[in-house]
Amino acid sequence: MAAGLSNGEITDRMHIGMTTVKTHVSNLMTKTASPNRVRLAVPAIQGGVAGI
């Protein structure tokens, strides 16, 4: 996600279902109090996790 991938692209790369991706994204947003995917991805990008 931090690399700018859509849910569909994540499912293809990780070989998991769409519902699983949505659940993980939702859980991460809740745990980090992130209002959207962009805010969720910022710390990963700044920390070098995204591999961009």
Secondary structure, DSSP 8 states (H G I E B T S, - for coil): -TT---HHHHHHHHT--HHHHHHHHHHHHHHHT-SSHHHHHHHHHHTT-S--
